[in-house]
Amino acid sequence: MIRRGDWSRTDCEEKLRDINYFSTMYLELGYIDGLVGGVIATTAETMRPALQLIRTAENERTVSSCVLLERDNVHYIMGDCTLNVDPSVSELVEITLQCARTARQFGIEPKVGILSYSTFGSGSGASVDKVRVVAEHLKRMPLDFAVDGEIQVDAAISPIVAKVKASESTIAGEMNTLIFPNIDAGNIGYKIAVELGGFTMFGPILQGLRKPVNILTRRASVDTIYSIGIITGVQAVENRS
């Protein structure tokens, strides 16, 4: 019924022989409350069944992803790093709202930076214009969290740089929820943080789906698998409330 008109019965039977489709259908049918995958499959192989079978939650139009970075009790949420290639203004607005909600699920009070290679007009270009419009849209919304942009990542997270580049912002230098303009910036950004900055990464965590699906890298440690399982359980409980 879910893919009627797209797949034949034979197509469905063939796909359900794949562990990723089989487990996703288990989630859709309610036999389990959440799903964690990716250790023995690529991110795309794990995401595709979720996007095709679970679909978006009520009042959500965009499915996005974020990652949680942790080092010495310092935490960042970064999105979208793995799913939306070149999100539009409206998609970036929705991604921001989703990342802020995810931050709160982890006990992080979101201070959101909409990232760019420009800080409050220091640069120009189509990408800067898009990010600036996103920030303007968000600031006009009745939000219960702080957001600012467009802002460069050093001004977003470094209090010293923020005093020079973004002294007018009340949250520059202490932003913990970072929204990237496209997948290139996001994917490169979080991997630099992991490989050079010594952060541990949890995710990608999918956002906007009706039921929780989260993805592990194939390098995931036992501790990471355990942590993502806990995160997925928290999301499942919140889905019920």
N, C-alpha and C positions, 0 to 999 in steps of 0.2 A: 504493500500500500504506500510506503514512504516514497519509493522511486517509481511508482506506476507511470508508464509512458516513457520512462528513460531506460529501464532495464527489463529484459525478459526474465521469465522464471529460471531459465538456464543461466543467465547472467548472475542472478541472485545466488543460486546454488554454488556457482563457481566462486563468487566473492566470499561467501561464508566459509569456504575452505581456508581462507586467509585468516590467521589469528587476529589481525587488526580489525577486520570487518566483523568477525564472530564476537569478539569481546565488546565492540561498540554496540552491536545489536543486543547483547546481554544488558548493557547499560540502558539502551533505549526502551527495552521491554520491562525494566524495573527490577531485574534480578540482582543488580548491584547498584550502588549509589554514586560511584565515581570510578574513573578509569585513569590509570597511569601506564604509559607505554614509552617505547623508544629505545630501550636498551638493546634490543635485537633487531631494530628496524630504523630506517631513517626518519627524520622529523616529518618529511612529506608523507611517508607511508602511514604514519600514525595520525597525522592531521586529517588526511583526505577522508577517511571513513567518518570522522566526527563531523566534518563540514557537510558531508552528504546525508548523514543519517540523524544526527542530533539537531542540527539547525539552530537558529538564533532564539534567544529568550524573548519573552514578551517585551515590547517597547524597545527592542534592540534591532538595529539594522546592520551593524558591523560586527564581525567576529575578528578579534585582534589577539595579540599575544603580548606578554610582558615577561621580564625576568626579574628575579629578586637576587641582588648581590649583597653579600655579607662578608665583613672583615673586621675583626676586633670589636664587635658590637656596633659597627657602623653599617647602615643598611640603605640601599637604593632600590627603587623600582624603576625599570627602564622599559619603554615601549614605543612603538612596536618594532621589535628586533628581528622577527622571523616570518611574518605572514603578509602584511599589506605592503606591496612593493613601492607604490607612490601614492599614498593616501591623499584624497581631496581635503578641502577645508572642512567640510561636514564630517568626513571620516576621522580627521584628526581631532575634532572637537569630541566626538564620541569616544575615541581611543583615550583621550585625556580623562574623561569622566570614568571610564572603565578602570584605568590605571589608578585613579584616586580611590575608587572603591576597593580595589585589590590591596592597595597600601594599607587601608584601614583594617582589612581582614587580617593583616600581619601585625597589627598594633602600631603602625606607622602613621602619624598625623601628616597627611600629604601637604608638602610645600612644593608646588608644581612649577617647573620651568619648561617653557616651550623653546626648544633648542634651535639654534641657527648658527651661521658663521658671522652673524651680525648681532650687536647688542644695542638695542634701542636706537636704530638708525645709523650705526657706524658703517654698515655695508649696504649694498643694494643688489637687486636681482630678483628674478621670478620666485625663487625659493624663499628669499627673505620676505617678499610681499605676501606669499601664502602663509608663512608662519605668523607674520604680524596680524593678518586678518583672523587667524585662529585665536590668537591671544585676545584680540578685540572682542570677538564673539563671546569668549569665555568670561571676560570681565563684565559683560552686560548681563550675564546669567545670574540668577539668585543662588550662587554657590555657597557651600559651607566649608570651603577650603580656600587657601590662598594660591593664586596663580599669577605668573608674570612672564613676559616675553615680548618680542623675540630677544633671546639672550644666548651668548656663547657659553660653552660648558665650563670654562675656567671661572667666569663671573658667576655662574650658577652655583658652584660648589666651593669656591675659595673665598673666604671672607676678605682676605687681603686684596685679591683681584677685584672683588665686588666693590670695594671702597673706591677704586679708581674708575672702573668701567660702568658701574650701575649703582651709584650712591643714592639714586632716587628710589630704588626698589627696597621694600621692607623685608623681602625674603631672599634676595640675591646673596650668594655666599653660603646659604644653608638649605638650598633646594635638595629634596630627597626623592622626588618623583620626576623623572626626566623624560620628556616626550621628543622623539626624533622626527625630523621632517620626512624621512623615507627609510626604506629597509637597508640601503647601503650604509647610511650613517649609524643606524641602530645596531646592525649586526657587527660592524667594525668596532663600534664604541664599546659594546659589552665584552667583546672578546679581548680587546686591549686591556680592559679593567681586570679580566681574569688572568691573562697571560703575563702582563707586566705589572699590574697593581696588586696581585695576590688575593683578589676577591674570590670567594666561592660563589658559584652561580647555581640558582635553583630555577628550573623551568626548561623550556618555555611553558608558561601558564596561559592557557587559552581563556579568553574573556568574551562574554556576549553569547555564549551557548546556553541552552536550556539546562544542561547538566554538566557537571565538572569533568573536564578531560585535561590532563596535564602530561607533559612530555619530558623525558629524560634524554640526555645525551648518551651516546654509547660509551662514554668515558665515566659515567656516573659511578660514584662510590656507594658502598652499602649505606653510609650515613646520609648521603644525598637522596638515595631511594627512599629511605625511612622518612626523611623530612618532607619530601614531596607527597608521600602517602599521608602524612599528618595534614599537610596543606589541603589536599584533596578532600579529606574527611571534614575539615572545617568548612570548606565550600559546600559540601553536601548537606551539612547541618543547616547552614544559612539558607540554602535553597528551600528547605522545608519550612522555614519560618516565614 
